[in-house]
Amino acid sequence: MGKDANKPRGRMSAYAYFVKTFREEHKKKHPNENVVFAEFSKKCAERWKVCPTITIIISIIHYMKKLLKISFKTSL
């Protein structure tokens, strides 16, 4: 038995959401640049450490809004 492709993934942590948005920003600024994962993750960690708490809270709120929007659509 293989994995179910339609099964929803588990919850994403605030840090994972932050990394995802940071990667999207990076791709927009540098679309043709190849990303080395080790360097990129170090940059993300550095940015996360100096990131003000309010920015972290805002990223959590945006993620929760997306979750609620998805769960509302699936319940209809």
DSSP file (Angstrom, degrees, kcal/mol; ACC not computed):
  #  RESIDUE AA STRUCTURE BP1 BP2  ACC     N-H-->O    O-->H-N    N-H-->O    O-->H-N    TCO  KAPPA ALPHA  PHI   PSI    X-CA   Y-CA   Z-CA
    1    1 A M              0   0    0      0, 0.0     2,-0.1     0, 0.0     3,-0.1   0.000 360.0 360.0 360.0 129.7    0.0    0.0    0.0
    2    2 A G        -     0   0    0      1,-0.1     2,-0.2     0, 0.0     3,-0.0  -0.327 360.0 -76.8 -91.4 178.0    1.3    3.4   -1.0
    3    3 A K        -     0   0    0     -2,-0.1     2,-0.6     1,-0.1    -1,-0.1  -0.481  46.9-109.9 -76.0 147.6    0.7    6.7    0.6
    4    4 A D    >   -     0   0    0     -2,-0.2     3,-1.0     1,-0.2    -1,-0.1  -0.687  21.5-155.9 -78.6 120.2   -2.6    8.5   -0.1
    5    5 A A  T 3  S+     0   0    0     -2,-0.6    -1,-0.2     1,-0.2    -2,-0.0   0.754  92.0  53.0 -69.2 -24.5   -1.9   11.5   -2.3
    6    6 A N  T 3  S+     0   0    0      2,-0.1    -1,-0.2    -3,-0.0    -2,-0.0   0.517  79.8 114.3 -89.7  -5.5   -5.1   13.2   -1.1
    7    7 A K  S <  S-     0   0    0     -3,-1.0     2,-0.1     1,-0.1    -4,-0.0  -0.481  71.9-118.9 -68.1 129.1   -4.2   12.9    2.6
    8    8 A P        -     0   0    0      0, 0.0    -1,-0.1     0, 0.0    -2,-0.1  -0.369  27.5-115.9 -68.2 147.9   -3.6   16.4    4.1
    9    9 A R        -     0   0    0      1,-0.1     3,-0.1    -2,-0.1     0, 0.0  -0.300  36.0 -92.9 -75.6 166.1   -0.2   17.0    5.6
   10   10 A G        -     0   0    0      1,-0.2    -1,-0.1    -2,-0.0     2,-0.0  -0.120  60.9 -65.6 -69.8 175.6    0.3   17.7    9.3
   11   11 A R        -     0   0    0      1,-0.1     2,-0.4    56,-0.0    -1,-0.2  -0.325  49.3-127.7 -65.7 145.7    0.4   21.2   10.7
   12   12 A M        -     0   0    0     -3,-0.1    -1,-0.1    51,-0.1     2,-0.0  -0.797  21.6-126.3 -95.7 134.8    3.2   23.4    9.6
   13   13 A S     >  -     0   0    0     -2,-0.4     4,-2.3     1,-0.1     5,-0.2  -0.284  24.5-109.4 -73.3 165.4    5.2   25.1   12.4
   14   14 A A  H  > S+     0   0    0      1,-0.2     4,-2.3     2,-0.2     5,-0.1   0.882 120.8  51.5 -62.9 -38.1    5.7   28.9   12.4
   15   15 A Y  H  > S+     0   0    0      2,-0.2     4,-2.6     1,-0.2    -1,-0.2   0.910 108.3  50.5 -66.6 -41.5    9.3   28.4   11.5
   16   16 A A  H  > S+     0   0    0      2,-0.2     4,-2.2     1,-0.2    -2,-0.2   0.904 111.9  48.0 -63.1 -40.7    8.5   26.1    8.5
   17   17 A Y  H  X S+     0   0    0     -4,-2.3     4,-2.4     2,-0.2    -1,-0.2   0.903 110.7  52.0 -65.0 -40.4    6.0   28.7    7.3
   18   18 A F  H  X S+     0   0    0     -4,-2.3     4,-2.5     2,-0.2    -2,-0.2   0.920 110.4  47.8 -60.5 -45.5    8.6   31.4    7.7
   19   19 A V  H  X S+     0   0    0     -4,-2.6     4,-2.5     2,-0.2    -1,-0.2   0.897 110.5  52.7 -63.4 -40.8   11.1   29.4    5.7
   20   20 A K  H  X S+     0   0    0     -4,-2.2     4,-2.1     2,-0.2    -2,-0.2   0.933 113.0  42.6 -61.7 -46.7    8.6   28.8    3.0
   21   21 A T  H  X S+     0   0    0     -4,-2.4     4,-2.3     2,-0.2    -2,-0.2   0.873 112.8  53.6 -68.8 -35.9    7.8   32.5    2.7
   22   22 A F  H  X S+     0   0    0     -4,-2.5     4,-2.2    -5,-0.2    -2,-0.2   0.892 109.4  49.2 -63.7 -39.5   11.5   33.4    2.8
   23   23 A R  H  X S+     0   0    0     -4,-2.5     4,-2.5     2,-0.2    -2,-0.2   0.899 109.7  50.9 -66.8 -41.1   12.2   31.0    0.0
   24   24 A E  H  X S+     0   0    0     -4,-2.1     4,-1.9     2,-0.2    -2,-0.2   0.912 111.0  48.7 -62.4 -42.0    9.3   32.5   -2.1
   25   25 A E  H  X S+     0   0    0     -4,-2.3     4,-2.1     1,-0.2    -2,-0.2   0.919 111.4  50.1 -61.2 -44.1   10.7   36.0   -1.6
   26   26 A H  H  X S+     0   0    0     -4,-2.2     4,-2.7     1,-0.2    -2,-0.2   0.896 109.0  51.4 -63.2 -41.0   14.2   34.8   -2.5
   27   27 A K  H  < S+     0   0    0     -4,-2.5    -1,-0.2     1,-0.2    -2,-0.2   0.867 109.1  51.1 -65.1 -36.1   12.9   33.2   -5.7
   28   28 A K  H  < S+     0   0    0     -4,-1.9    -1,-0.2     1,-0.2    -2,-0.2   0.899 115.7  41.2 -66.6 -40.3   11.1   36.4   -6.7
   29   29 A K  H  < S+     0   0    0     -4,-2.1    -2,-0.2     1,-0.3    -1,-0.2   0.857 131.7  24.0 -76.0 -35.6   14.3   38.4   -6.2
   30   30 A H    ><  +     0   0    0     -4,-2.7     3,-1.0    -5,-0.2    -1,-0.3  -0.659  68.9 165.4-131.4  75.1   16.6   35.9   -7.8
   31   31 A P  T 3  S+     0   0    0      0, 0.0    -1,-0.1     0, 0.0    -3,-0.1   0.783  77.6  42.9 -67.3 -27.7   14.6   33.7  -10.2
   32   32 A N  T 3  S+     0   0    0      2,-0.1     2,-0.4    -5,-0.0    -5,-0.1   0.417  89.4 107.3 -99.1   2.0   17.6   32.2  -12.0
   33   33 A E    <   -     0   0    0     -3,-1.0     2,-0.3    -6,-0.1    -3,-0.1  -0.654  65.4-133.5 -87.4 132.3   19.8   31.5   -9.0
   34   34 A N        -     0   0    0     -2,-0.4     2,-0.5     1,-0.0    -2,-0.1  -0.644  22.6-137.0 -79.5 140.7   20.3   27.9   -7.8
   35   35 A V        -     0   0    0     -2,-0.3     2,-0.6     4,-0.0     3,-0.1  -0.872   2.5-145.9-106.6 127.1   20.0   27.6   -4.0
   36   36 A V     >  -     0   0    0     -2,-0.5     4,-2.7     1,-0.2     5,-0.2  -0.821  15.6-144.4 -87.7 120.8   22.3   25.6   -1.9
   37   37 A F  H  > S+     0   0    0     -2,-0.6     4,-2.9     1,-0.2     5,-0.2   0.880  94.1  52.6 -58.5 -43.6   20.2   24.2    0.9
   38   38 A A  H  > S+     0   0    0      1,-0.2     4,-1.7     2,-0.2    -1,-0.2   0.924 114.2  42.3 -60.9 -45.1   22.8   24.4    3.7
   39   39 A E  H  > S+     0   0    0      2,-0.2     4,-2.2     1,-0.2    -1,-0.2   0.907 114.9  50.9 -67.2 -41.5   23.5   28.1    3.0
   40   40 A F  H  X S+     0   0    0     -4,-2.7     4,-2.3     1,-0.2    -2,-0.2   0.912 109.5  49.3 -64.1 -42.7   19.9   28.9    2.6
   41   41 A S  H  X S+     0   0    0     -4,-2.9     4,-2.3    -5,-0.2    -1,-0.2   0.855 109.5  52.7 -67.4 -33.2   18.9   27.2    5.9
   42   42 A K  H  X S+     0   0    0     -4,-1.7     4,-2.4    -5,-0.2    -1,-0.2   0.916 109.8  48.6 -65.0 -42.4   21.7   29.1    7.7
   43   43 A K  H  X S+     0   0    0     -4,-2.2     4,-2.4     2,-0.2    -2,-0.2   0.899 111.4  50.3 -63.9 -39.8   20.4   32.4    6.3
   44   44 A C  H  X S+     0   0    0     -4,-2.3     4,-2.6     2,-0.2    -2,-0.2   0.926 110.4  49.2 -62.7 -44.8   16.9   31.5    7.4
   45   45 A A  H  X S+     0   0    0     -4,-2.3     4,-2.1     2,-0.2    -2,-0.2   0.905 111.7  48.9 -62.9 -41.5   18.0   30.6   10.9
   46   46 A E  H  X S+     0   0    0     -4,-2.4     4,-1.6     1,-0.2    -1,-0.2   0.925 113.3  46.6 -63.2 -44.0   19.9   33.9   11.2
   47   47 A R  H  X S+     0   0    0     -4,-2.4     4,-0.8     1,-0.2    -2,-0.2   0.880 111.0  52.6 -66.4 -37.4   17.0   35.9   10.0
   48   48 A W  H  < S+     0   0    0     -4,-2.6     3,-0.3     1,-0.2    -1,-0.2   0.885 107.3  52.7 -64.3 -39.8   14.6   34.0   12.3
   49   49 A K  H  < S+     0   0    0     -4,-2.1    -1,-0.2     1,-0.2    -2,-0.2   0.875 116.6  37.0 -65.9 -38.2   16.8   34.8   15.3
   50   50 A V  H  < S+     0   0    0     -4,-1.6    -1,-0.2    -5,-0.1    -2,-0.2   0.503  90.7 115.2 -92.9  -3.6   16.9   38.5   14.7
   51   51 A C  S  < S-     0   0    0     -4,-0.8     5,-0.1    -3,-0.3    -3,-0.0  -0.469  74.2-113.5 -67.7 129.8   13.3   38.7   13.5
   52   52 A P    >>  -     0   0    0      0, 0.0     4,-1.6     0, 0.0     3,-0.7  -0.291  22.1-116.9 -62.5 150.6   11.2   40.7   15.9
   53   53 A T  H 3> S+     0   0    0      1,-0.2     4,-2.5     2,-0.2     5,-0.2   0.846 113.4  60.3 -58.0 -36.3    8.5   38.8   17.8
   54   54 A I  H 3> S+     0   0    0      1,-0.2     4,-2.3     2,-0.2    -1,-0.2   0.879 103.0  51.3 -62.8 -37.3    5.8   40.8   16.1
   55   55 A T  H <> S+     0   0    0     -3,-0.7     4,-2.2     2,-0.2    -1,-0.2   0.890 109.6  50.2 -65.9 -38.9    6.9   39.6   12.7
   56   56 A I  H  X S+     0   0    0     -4,-1.6     4,-1.9     2,-0.2    -2,-0.2   0.921 110.9  48.8 -64.3 -43.9    6.8   36.0   13.9
   57   57 A I  H  X S+     0   0    0     -4,-2.5     4,-2.4     1,-0.2    -2,-0.2   0.900 109.9  52.0 -63.1 -40.9    3.3   36.5   15.3
   58   58 A I  H  X S+     0   0    0     -4,-2.3     4,-2.4     1,-0.2    -1,-0.2   0.905 108.2  50.9 -63.1 -41.0    2.2   38.0   12.0
   59   59 A S  H  X S+     0   0    0     -4,-2.2     4,-2.0     1,-0.2    -1,-0.2   0.877 110.1  50.4 -65.2 -35.7    3.5   35.0   10.0
   60   60 A I  H  X S+     0   0    0     -4,-1.9     4,-2.5     2,-0.2    -2,-0.2   0.914 109.8  50.6 -65.8 -42.2    1.6   32.7   12.4
   61   61 A I  H  X S+     0   0    0     -4,-2.4     4,-2.3     2,-0.2    -2,-0.2   0.913 109.8  49.9 -63.0 -43.0   -1.6   34.7   11.9
   62   62 A H  H  X S+     0   0    0     -4,-2.4     4,-1.9     1,-0.2    -1,-0.2   0.908 111.3  49.4 -62.1 -41.2   -1.2   34.5    8.1
   63   63 A Y  H  X S+     0   0    0     -4,-2.0     4,-2.3     1,-0.2    -2,-0.2   0.916 110.1  50.4 -64.0 -42.7   -0.6   30.8    8.2
   64   64 A M  H  X S+     0   0    0     -4,-2.5     4,-2.7     1,-0.2    -1,-0.2   0.882 107.2  54.7 -64.0 -37.6   -3.7   30.3   10.4
   65   65 A K  H  X S+     0   0    0     -4,-2.3     4,-2.2     1,-0.2    -1,-0.2   0.912 108.8  48.4 -61.3 -41.9   -5.8   32.3    8.0
   66   66 A K  H  X S+     0   0    0     -4,-1.9     4,-2.3     2,-0.2    -2,-0.2   0.907 111.1  50.5 -64.8 -41.1   -4.7   30.0    5.2
   67   67 A L  H  X S+     0   0    0     -4,-2.3     4,-2.8     1,-0.2     5,-0.2   0.928 111.3  47.7 -62.1 -45.0   -5.6   27.0    7.3
   68   68 A L  H  X S+     0   0    0     -4,-2.7     4,-2.2     1,-0.2    -1,-0.2   0.885 110.7  51.7 -64.7 -38.1   -9.0   28.3    8.1
   69   69 A K  H  X S+     0   0    0     -4,-2.2     4,-2.0    -5,-0.2    -1,-0.2   0.909 112.5  46.0 -64.7 -41.6   -9.7   29.1    4.5
   70   70 A I  H  X S+     0   0    0     -4,-2.3     4,-2.1     2,-0.2    -2,-0.2   0.925 113.8  47.5 -66.9 -45.2   -8.7   25.6    3.4
   71   71 A S  H  X S+     0   0    0     -4,-2.8     4,-1.3     1,-0.2    -2,-0.2   0.847 111.2  52.2 -68.4 -32.0  -10.8   23.9    6.2
   72   72 A F  H  X S+     0   0    0     -4,-2.2     4,-0.8    -5,-0.2    -1,-0.2   0.914 110.1  48.4 -68.5 -42.0  -13.8   26.1    5.4
   73   73 A K  H >< S+     0   0    0     -4,-2.0     3,-0.5     1,-0.2    -2,-0.2   0.885 111.8  49.2 -64.9 -39.1  -13.6   25.2    1.7
   74   74 A T  H 3< S+     0   0    0     -4,-2.1    -1,-0.2     1,-0.2    -2,-0.2   0.764 105.5  57.8 -73.8 -23.8  -13.3   21.5    2.4
   75   75 A S  H 3<        0   0    0     -4,-1.3    -1,-0.2     1,-0.2    -2,-0.2   0.697 360.0 360.0 -79.8 -17.1  -16.3   21.5    4.8
   76   76 A L    <<        0   0    0     -4,-0.8    -1,-0.2    -3,-0.5    -2,-0.2   0.473 360.0 360.0 -79.3 360.0  -18.6   22.9    2.1
